[in-house]
Amino acid sequence: MPRVLVTDDVDPEGVALLAAEPALQVDEVPTLPKDELLQRIGDYDAIVGRSATRISAELLKAGTRLRVVGRAGVGIDNIALDVATSLGIAVINAPAGNTVAVAELFFGAVLGLLRQIPRASEVMRDGRWDRASFMGRELKNKTLGIVGLGRIGSEVAARAHAFGMTVVAYDPYISDERFTALRVRRAPSLDALIAETNILTLHVPLTEETRGMIGKRELGRLPARSVVVNMARGGIVDEAALLAALEADKLRGAVLDVFTVEPLAADSPLRRAPNLLLTPHLGANTVEAQRNVSRDVCLAVRDALLRNDLSRSLNVAGGSGEWSELHNAMLVARRAAAVARAVLADQGMRAVRHVALRISPDLAHGAGPLLAATAAGVLEGVIETERLNLINARALAEARGLELSVGESQELGARTLEVALAGGMQQLAVAGHAPDVGTPRLTRIGSFHIDVNPKQTLLILTNHDVPGVIGRVGTLLGEQKVNIAEYHQARLAQGGDALAAISVDGAVSEDTRRALLELPDVLSASVVHFRDQ
């Protein structure tokens, strides 16, 4: 009988769902000291907790029976996820349970700021009556700019309409149909959104792409007397730049619920900034949210233990059976999708709408995992809060309005697949070969036939088919200390357009990409950095 250890005061409603299952033995204990937990963990098949217990590499290795780690909440900073994956332990969180809580906190905090409620309350408690000093502002007819129209951003948008606000959002990975359904106008770029926004709110994950997304330049482009709100992750807003803008009276105010370093230092200058409303990461701190995340994670842990249902897992548990047999094919699918997405983005595509996977008949048994890998490639670097992997990718893609399809094709050779992305009038197909044993390859980009191993980074160039281009590209990459692993040049006809697929070691900077575009006869340059799988 599987045993489950529940700790950290997980809401009892979720624990009751586990305890009601006769096939499980559930032990509920307070947060334990590290050494005591290390001694006990070897007796359990699953552990469910919140943030107080650190699920370290040492603990995971001591849990010789562990199959599942459940986190009653969104963040998994306290879990050694990579170690859990290597040990075949599923990690499950509850990303949706706090959606309403964060959306409601947003409006509570913004209203508090605009109506100066915290200061007014302090004045009243001091025995004063100073009504004239607290002239407020209304939300009606203000423009709300949302960066990230995912799960929480959508909830904020829905509630903003009730206040009579104009809602505009920037999210290149959400379909036009989704924008229409939410009655949200699409901004073509972040700069365009910022230029017309009275209240700017962020609902994106913290990635290399979003770190420092709102800095001195962006704050300077906001209309006068705007408000900035960050309830997503610390580091998305440059705190020093925000502090300077507030002290210079360039903003009406700001709200921060998250910080680059938490807890916020007692002597942080943010604590003394004018018109800055600070809350100690309260996004999910409601009775209802804690109940929701408890129910969600406990149900998922139960299903993982008793039904081997890992659809809610944040990692790919195991390493045998179908997942192992399809490893190369899943890698090709994911990387083909990432290449197609990057090239189309550089061609100006605003949003992917359709994702079509074609597979050879000998891969048909893996249609589900392969489509998941394809969805993961499309979404790499653009998801909101959930950690992207081969298990949750399909649900995340579909939630964002992407239409996913998979089908067999007799036209494809053995262990071959093709990923086609489309949006509006633009589309691109990328194909690859995934042998049982050996190196997976990308074999076609659009109409160009190539043969390259997509390892760390892939450069995709288009150029005129004239002498000297390959030499100039190689020389420039050498000067930039970029080591070429493979260089494959393809053309459709002599003297026409050509395409180069260049596999390189390490990263390629934006400056290097721009330098490539300045070379004679180079028409486009796309850089795809692949995530490890």
C-alpha positions as CSV (number, residue, x, y, z in Angstrom):
1,M,0.0,0.0,0.0
2,P,1.5,3.4,-1.0
3,R,2.3,5.7,1.9
4,V,1.9,9.5,1.7
5,L,3.6,12.0,4.0
6,V,1.7,15.3,4.3
7,T,3.4,18.2,6.0
8,D,3.5,22.0,6.2
9,D,-0.1,22.4,7.2
10,V,-1.6,21.6,3.8
11,D,-5.3,22.5,3.8
12,P,-7.3,19.7,5.3
13,E,-9.8,19.5,2.4
14,G,-7.1,18.1,0.1
15,V,-5.7,15.8,2.8
16,A,-9.2,14.4,3.3
17,L,-9.3,13.3,-0.4
18,L,-6.1,11.3,0.1
19,A,-7.2,9.9,3.4
20,A,-10.6,8.8,1.9
21,E,-8.7,6.5,-0.6
22,P,-8.6,3.0,0.9
23,A,-5.6,2.1,-1.2
24,L,-3.4,4.8,0.4
25,Q,-1.9,5.2,3.9
26,V,-1.7,8.9,4.8
27,D,0.4,10.3,7.6
28,E,-0.1,14.0,8.4
29,V,2.7,15.6,10.4
30,P,3.9,19.2,11.3
31,T,6.9,20.6,9.4
32,L,9.8,18.4,10.5
33,P,13.4,19.3,11.2
34,K,15.7,18.3,8.3
35,D,17.4,15.4,10.1
36,E,14.1,13.9,11.3
37,L,12.6,14.1,7.8
38,L,15.7,12.5,6.3
39,Q,15.2,9.5,8.7
40,R,11.5,9.1,7.9
41,I,11.4,9.8,4.1
42,G,12.6,6.3,3.1
43,D,9.2,4.9,4.3
44,Y,7.1,6.9,1.9
45,D,6.0,6.8,-1.7
46,A,5.0,10.4,-1.9
47,I,5.4,13.6,0.1
48,V,3.0,16.6,-0.1
49,G,3.8,19.9,1.4
50,R,4.1,23.7,0.8
51,S,7.1,25.9,0.9
52,A,8.3,25.3,4.5
53,T,9.9,21.9,3.7
54,R,12.9,21.9,1.4
55,I,12.8,18.9,-0.9
56,S,16.6,18.8,-1.4
57,A,18.7,16.5,-3.5
58,E,19.8,14.8,-0.2
59,L,16.2,14.2,0.8
60,L,15.2,12.9,-2.7
61,K,18.1,10.5,-2.7
62,A,17.2,9.3,0.8
63,G,13.6,8.7,-0.3
64,T,14.3,5.3,-1.9
65,R,10.6,4.6,-2.3
66,L,9.6,8.1,-3.5
67,R,7.6,8.3,-6.7
68,V,5.8,11.6,-6.3
69,V,6.5,15.0,-4.7
70,G,3.4,17.2,-4.4
71,R,3.7,21.0,-3.9
72,A,0.5,22.6,-2.7
73,G,1.1,25.9,-4.6
74,V,2.7,27.2,-7.7
75,G,6.4,27.8,-6.9
76,I,8.8,24.9,-6.8
77,D,11.9,26.8,-5.8
78,N,12.2,24.6,-2.7
79,I,12.3,21.4,-4.8
80,A,15.5,20.0,-6.5
81,L,13.6,19.3,-9.7
82,D,16.5,18.2,-11.8
83,V,17.4,15.6,-9.2
84,A,13.8,14.4,-8.9
85,T,13.7,13.9,-12.7
86,S,17.0,12.0,-12.8
87,L,15.6,9.7,-10.0
88,G,12.3,9.2,-11.8
89,I,10.3,11.1,-9.2
90,A,7.3,13.0,-10.5
91,V,7.0,16.6,-9.3
92,I,3.4,18.0,-9.2
93,N,2.3,21.5,-8.3
94,A,-1.1,23.3,-8.4
95,P,-0.7,26.2,-10.9
96,A,-4.4,27.1,-11.3
97,G,-5.6,27.3,-7.7
98,N,-4.3,30.9,-7.1
99,T,-5.7,32.5,-10.3
100,V,-8.6,34.3,-8.7
101,A,-6.6,35.2,-5.6
102,V,-4.0,37.1,-7.7
103,A,-6.6,38.8,-9.9
104,E,-8.5,40.0,-6.9
105,L,-5.3,41.2,-5.1
106,F,-4.4,43.2,-8.2
107,F,-7.6,45.2,-8.1
108,G,-7.5,45.5,-4.3
109,A,-4.0,46.9,-4.4
110,V,-4.6,49.2,-7.4
111,L,-7.7,50.7,-5.8
112,G,-5.9,51.1,-2.5
113,L,-3.1,53.0,-4.3
114,L,-5.4,55.2,-6.4
115,R,-7.7,56.0,-3.5
116,Q,-4.8,56.3,-1.0
117,I,-6.6,53.9,1.3
118,P,-3.6,52.8,3.4
119,R,-2.5,56.3,4.1
120,A,-6.0,57.5,4.8
121,S,-6.4,54.7,7.4
122,E,-3.2,55.7,9.1
123,V,-4.3,59.3,9.4
124,M,-7.7,58.2,10.9
125,R,-5.9,56.0,13.4
126,D,-3.7,59.0,14.4
127,G,-6.9,60.9,15.4
128,R,-6.9,63.3,12.4
129,W,-9.6,64.1,9.8
130,D,-7.8,65.2,6.7
131,R,-10.2,64.5,3.8
132,A,-8.8,67.2,1.5
133,S,-5.4,65.5,1.3
134,F,-6.8,62.3,-0.2
135,M,-8.1,63.1,-3.7
136,G,-8.3,59.8,-5.5
137,R,-8.5,58.5,-9.1
138,E,-11.0,56.1,-10.7
139,L,-10.4,53.1,-12.8
140,K,-13.2,53.9,-15.2
141,N,-12.0,55.0,-18.7
142,K,-8.4,54.2,-17.8
143,T,-6.3,51.9,-20.2
144,L,-5.1,48.7,-18.6
145,G,-2.1,47.3,-20.3
146,I,-1.5,43.6,-19.6
147,V,1.8,41.9,-20.5
148,G,1.0,38.2,-20.7
149,L,-2.6,37.1,-21.4
150,G,-2.4,33.7,-19.9
151,R,-4.2,32.2,-17.0
152,I,-4.0,35.2,-14.6
153,G,-3.8,37.9,-17.2
154,S,-7.1,36.6,-18.6
155,E,-8.8,36.8,-15.2
156,V,-7.5,40.3,-14.7
157,A,-8.8,41.3,-18.2
158,A,-12.3,39.9,-17.5
159,R,-12.6,41.8,-14.2
160,A,-11.3,45.1,-15.7
161,H,-14.3,45.3,-18.1
162,A,-16.6,45.5,-15.0
163,F,-14.7,48.7,-14.0
164,G,-15.3,50.2,-17.4
165,M,-11.6,50.1,-18.4
166,T,-10.1,49.8,-21.8
167,V,-8.1,46.6,-21.9
168,V,-5.0,46.2,-24.2
169,A,-2.5,43.3,-24.0
170,Y,0.8,42.2,-25.5
171,D,1.3,38.5,-25.9
172,P,2.7,37.2,-29.2
173,Y,1.9,33.6,-28.2
174,I,-1.9,34.0,-27.8
175,S,-4.2,33.7,-30.8
176,D,-6.3,36.5,-32.2
177,E,-9.4,34.4,-31.4
178,R,-8.4,34.3,-27.7
179,F,-8.0,38.1,-27.7
180,T,-11.4,38.5,-29.3
181,A,-13.1,36.1,-26.8
182,L,-11.7,38.1,-23.9
183,R,-12.6,41.5,-25.5
184,V,-9.0,42.6,-25.4
185,R,-7.3,44.6,-28.1
186,R,-3.9,43.2,-29.2
187,A,-0.9,45.5,-29.0
188,P,1.6,44.8,-31.8
189,S,4.6,45.2,-29.5
190,L,5.6,45.9,-25.9
191,D,6.5,49.4,-26.8
192,A,3.1,50.1,-28.4
193,L,1.4,48.7,-25.3
194,I,3.5,50.9,-23.0
195,A,2.8,54.0,-25.0
196,E,-0.9,54.0,-24.4
197,T,-1.1,52.4,-20.9
198,N,-2.3,54.1,-17.7
199,I,-1.9,51.0,-15.6
200,L,0.7,48.4,-16.6
201,T,0.5,44.9,-15.1
202,L,2.8,42.0,-15.7
203,H,1.7,38.3,-15.8
204,V,4.7,36.5,-17.3
205,P,7.2,34.0,-16.0
206,L,10.7,35.1,-15.1
207,T,13.0,33.9,-17.9
208,E,16.0,35.3,-19.7
209,E,13.6,37.0,-22.1
210,T,11.5,38.7,-19.4
211,R,14.2,39.5,-16.8
212,G,14.4,43.3,-16.6
213,M,11.7,43.6,-19.2
214,I,10.5,46.8,-17.6
215,G,13.5,49.0,-17.1
216,K,14.5,52.6,-17.3
217,R,13.7,52.9,-21.0
218,E,10.2,51.3,-20.7
219,L,9.3,53.3,-17.6
220,G,10.3,56.4,-19.4
221,R,8.0,55.6,-22.3
222,L,4.9,55.3,-20.1
223,P,2.4,58.2,-20.2
224,A,2.8,60.7,-17.4
225,R,1.3,59.7,-14.1
226,S,1.0,55.9,-15.0
227,V,0.9,53.0,-12.5
228,V,3.1,49.9,-12.7
229,V,2.1,46.6,-11.0
230,N,4.2,43.5,-10.6
231,M,2.6,40.5,-9.0
232,A,4.3,37.9,-11.2
233,R,7.9,37.3,-10.3
234,G,10.6,39.6,-8.9
235,G,13.2,40.6,-11.4
236,I,10.8,41.3,-14.3
237,V,10.7,45.0,-13.2
238,D,14.1,46.7,-12.7
239,E,13.7,47.7,-9.0
240,A,16.4,50.4,-9.2
241,A,14.8,52.0,-12.3
242,L,11.4,51.9,-10.7
243,L,12.7,53.5,-7.5
244,A,14.3,56.3,-9.6
245,A,11.1,56.9,-11.6
246,L,9.0,57.1,-8.3
247,E,11.5,59.5,-6.7
248,A,11.5,61.7,-9.8
249,D,7.7,61.8,-9.7
250,K,7.4,60.3,-13.2
251,L,4.8,57.8,-12.1
252,R,1.6,58.1,-10.2
253,G,2.6,55.1,-8.2
254,A,3.5,51.4,-8.3
255,V,2.5,48.1,-6.6
256,L,5.0,45.3,-5.9
257,D,4.0,41.9,-4.4
258,V,7.2,40.2,-5.6
259,F,10.8,41.1,-5.3
260,T,14.2,40.2,-6.8
261,V,15.3,39.0,-3.3
262,E,12.7,37.7,-0.9
263,P,12.0,38.4,1.9
264,L,12.6,42.1,1.2
265,A,15.4,43.5,3.3
266,A,14.3,45.6,6.3
267,D,16.6,48.5,5.0
268,S,15.6,48.2,1.4
269,P,15.1,51.7,-0.2
270,L,11.9,50.4,-1.7
271,R,10.3,50.6,1.8
272,R,10.8,54.4,1.7
273,A,9.8,55.0,-1.9
274,P,6.9,57.5,-2.5
275,N,3.6,56.2,-3.7
276,L,4.8,52.6,-3.7
277,L,2.4,50.0,-2.2
278,L,4.3,46.9,-1.0
279,T,2.8,43.6,0.0
280,P,4.8,40.5,1.1
281,H,4.1,38.1,-1.8
282,L,0.4,37.7,-0.9
283,G,-0.8,36.5,-4.3
284,A,-2.0,33.1,-3.2
285,N,-2.7,34.0,0.4
286,T,-6.4,33.4,0.6
287,V,-8.3,30.6,2.3
288,E,-9.9,29.7,-1.0
289,A,-6.6,29.6,-2.9
290,Q,-5.0,27.4,-0.3
291,R,-8.0,25.1,-0.4
292,N,-7.9,25.0,-4.2
293,V,-4.2,24.2,-4.4
294,S,-4.5,21.6,-1.7
295,R,-7.4,19.8,-3.5
296,D,-5.6,20.1,-6.9
297,V,-2.3,18.7,-5.8
298,C,-3.7,15.9,-3.6
299,L,-6.0,14.6,-6.4
300,A,-3.0,14.7,-8.8
301,V,-0.8,12.8,-6.3
302,R,-3.5,10.2,-5.8
303,D,-3.9,9.6,-9.5
304,A,-0.1,9.4,-10.0
305,L,0.3,6.8,-7.3
306,L,-2.8,4.6,-8.1
307,R,-3.3,5.1,-11.9
308,N,0.2,6.1,-13.0
309,D,-1.4,9.3,-14.4
310,L,1.4,11.8,-14.8
311,S,-0.5,14.3,-16.9
312,R,0.0,16.9,-14.1
313,S,3.7,16.1,-13.6
314,L,6.2,18.9,-14.1
315,N,8.9,16.5,-15.3
316,V,9.2,13.4,-17.3
317,A,9.3,10.6,-14.8
318,G,10.7,7.2,-15.4
319,G,13.1,6.5,-18.3
320,S,11.9,3.2,-19.7
321,G,9.1,1.9,-21.9
322,E,7.5,4.3,-24.4
323,W,9.2,7.5,-23.3
324,S,12.6,5.8,-23.7
325,E,11.8,4.3,-27.1
326,L,10.6,7.7,-28.4
327,H,13.4,9.8,-27.0
328,N,15.1,10.7,-30.3
329,A,11.8,11.3,-32.0
330,M,10.5,13.5,-29.2
331,L,13.7,15.5,-29.4
332,V,13.4,16.0,-33.1
333,A,9.7,17.0,-32.8
334,R,10.5,19.6,-30.1
335,R,13.4,21.1,-31.9
336,A,11.7,21.2,-35.3
337,A,8.9,23.1,-33.7
338,A,11.3,25.5,-32.0
339,V,13.1,26.2,-35.3
340,A,9.8,26.8,-37.1
341,R,8.6,29.1,-34.3
342,A,11.8,31.1,-34.3
343,V,12.0,31.5,-38.1
344,L,8.4,32.6,-38.3
345,A,8.8,35.0,-35.4
346,D,11.7,36.7,-37.3
347,Q,9.5,36.9,-40.3
348,G,7.0,38.9,-38.3
349,M,4.4,36.3,-37.3
350,R,2.3,37.7,-34.4
351,A,0.8,34.4,-33.2
352,V,0.9,30.7,-34.0
353,R,-2.6,29.4,-34.5
354,H,-2.2,25.9,-35.9
355,V,0.4,23.2,-35.0
356,A,0.3,20.1,-37.3
357,L,2.5,17.1,-36.7
358,R,2.9,14.4,-39.4
359,I,4.6,11.2,-38.5
360,S,5.7,8.1,-40.3
361,P,3.6,4.9,-39.6
362,D,6.3,3.4,-37.4
363,L,6.0,6.3,-35.0
364,A,2.2,6.1,-34.8
365,H,2.3,4.4,-31.4
366,G,3.9,7.5,-29.9
367,A,1.5,10.1,-31.4
368,G,0.6,11.5,-28.0
369,P,4.1,12.0,-26.6
370,L,5.3,13.3,-29.9
371,L,2.6,15.9,-30.1
372,A,3.4,16.9,-26.6
373,A,7.0,17.4,-27.6
374,T,5.9,19.5,-30.5
375,A,3.8,21.7,-28.3
376,A,6.7,22.1,-25.9
377,G,8.9,23.3,-28.8
378,V,6.3,25.9,-29.8
379,L,6.0,27.2,-26.3
380,E,9.6,27.2,-25.1
381,G,10.3,30.4,-23.2
382,V,6.8,31.8,-23.5
383,I,4.7,30.1,-20.8
384,E,3.5,32.0,-17.8
385,T,4.1,30.2,-14.5
386,E,4.0,26.5,-15.2
387,R,7.3,24.7,-15.9
388,L,7.2,23.5,-19.5
389,N,7.7,19.8,-20.2
390,L,6.6,16.9,-22.3
391,I,3.7,16.2,-20.1
392,N,2.0,19.5,-19.6
393,A,2.8,21.1,-23.0
394,R,-0.3,20.0,-24.8
395,A,-2.7,21.4,-22.2
396,L,-0.8,24.7,-22.0
397,A,-0.8,25.0,-25.8
398,E,-4.5,24.3,-26.1
399,A,-5.3,26.8,-23.2
400,R,-3.6,29.4,-25.3
401,G,-5.9,28.8,-28.3
402,L,-3.4,26.7,-30.4
403,E,-5.0,24.0,-32.5
404,L,-2.9,20.9,-32.3
405,S,-3.2,18.0,-34.7
406,V,-1.3,14.8,-35.5
407,G,-1.6,12.3,-38.3
408,E,0.3,9.5,-40.1
409,S,1.8,10.0,-43.5
410,Q,2.9,7.2,-45.8
411,E,5.0,9.8,-47.7
412,L,7.4,10.1,-44.9
413,G,10.4,7.7,-44.6
414,A,10.9,5.5,-41.6
415,R,11.2,7.3,-38.2
416,T,10.6,10.6,-39.9
417,L,8.3,13.4,-38.8
418,E,7.3,16.9,-39.9
419,V,6.1,19.8,-37.8
420,A,4.1,22.6,-39.6
421,L,3.2,25.9,-37.9
422,A,0.7,28.4,-39.3
423,G,-0.8,31.7,-38.4
424,G,-2.6,34.1,-40.6
425,M,-1.1,33.8,-44.1
426,Q,2.3,32.5,-42.9
427,Q,3.3,28.9,-42.4
428,L,6.5,26.8,-42.3
429,A,7.2,23.1,-42.1
430,V,10.4,21.6,-40.6
431,A,11.1,17.9,-40.9
432,G,13.6,15.5,-39.2
433,H,14.7,11.9,-38.9
434,A,15.0,10.1,-35.5
435,P,16.8,6.8,-35.7
436,D,16.4,4.2,-33.0
437,V,20.2,4.4,-32.5
438,G,22.3,7.2,-33.6
439,T,22.1,10.9,-34.0
440,P,18.7,12.7,-34.6
441,R,18.8,15.1,-37.6
442,L,16.8,17.9,-39.0
443,T,16.4,17.2,-42.7
444,R,14.2,20.0,-44.2
445,I,13.3,23.6,-43.4
446,G,10.5,24.8,-45.7
447,S,11.6,23.7,-49.2
448,F,15.3,23.5,-48.4
449,H,16.7,20.0,-47.7
450,I,19.4,20.0,-45.0
451,D,21.1,17.5,-42.8
452,V,22.2,18.8,-39.4
453,N,22.2,17.7,-35.8
454,P,20.3,20.3,-33.7
455,K,22.4,20.3,-30.5
456,Q,22.9,23.4,-28.4
457,T,22.2,26.3,-30.8
458,L,21.1,26.4,-34.4
459,L,21.6,29.4,-36.7
460,I,19.3,29.6,-39.7
461,L,20.4,32.0,-42.4
462,T,18.9,32.8,-45.8
463,N,21.2,34.4,-48.4
464,H,21.7,34.9,-52.1
465,D,23.5,31.9,-53.7
466,V,26.7,33.7,-54.7
467,P,30.4,33.0,-54.0
468,G,31.9,34.1,-50.7
469,V,28.9,34.0,-48.4
470,I,30.0,30.9,-46.5
471,G,33.5,32.2,-46.0
472,R,32.2,35.6,-44.6
473,V,29.8,33.9,-42.3
474,G,32.5,31.5,-41.0
475,T,35.0,34.3,-40.5
476,L,32.5,36.4,-38.6
477,L,31.5,33.6,-36.3
478,G,35.2,32.8,-35.7
479,E,35.8,36.4,-34.7
480,Q,32.9,36.3,-32.3
481,K,34.4,33.1,-30.7
482,V,31.4,31.0,-31.9
483,N,32.5,27.4,-32.7
484,I,30.8,25.8,-35.6
485,A,29.9,22.1,-35.2
486,E,28.1,21.6,-38.5
487,Y,27.4,23.9,-41.5
488,H,24.9,22.7,-44.1
489,Q,24.2,24.9,-47.1
490,A,21.1,24.2,-49.3
491,R,19.7,25.9,-52.4
492,L,16.8,25.4,-54.7
493,A,18.4,26.6,-57.9
494,Q,21.9,28.0,-58.8
495,G,22.0,31.7,-58.3
496,G,18.8,31.9,-56.4
497,D,18.1,31.9,-52.7
498,A,19.9,29.6,-50.3
499,L,19.5,28.5,-46.7
500,A,22.2,27.6,-44.2
501,A,21.6,25.5,-41.1
502,I,24.6,26.0,-38.8
503,S,24.9,24.0,-35.6
504,V,27.2,25.8,-33.1
505,D,28.4,25.3,-29.6
506,G,27.2,27.6,-26.8
507,A,25.1,30.7,-27.2
508,V,24.9,33.3,-30.0
509,S,24.4,36.8,-28.8
510,E,22.0,39.3,-30.4
511,D,25.0,41.4,-31.4
512,T,26.3,38.5,-33.4
513,R,23.0,38.0,-35.1
514,R,22.9,41.6,-36.1
515,A,26.4,41.4,-37.4
516,L,25.4,38.5,-39.6
517,L,22.6,40.5,-41.0
518,E,25.0,43.2,-42.0
519,L,27.1,40.8,-44.2
520,P,26.7,41.2,-48.0
521,D,24.0,38.9,-49.4
522,V,22.7,37.6,-46.0
523,L,18.9,38.1,-46.0
524,S,17.8,36.8,-42.6
525,A,19.3,35.3,-39.5
526,S,17.4,33.3,-36.8
527,V,19.0,32.0,-33.7
528,V,17.4,29.0,-31.8
529,H,18.8,28.1,-28.4
530,F,17.5,24.6,-27.5
531,R,16.5,23.7,-24.0
532,D,18.1,20.5,-22.7
533,Q,15.7,17.5,-22.5
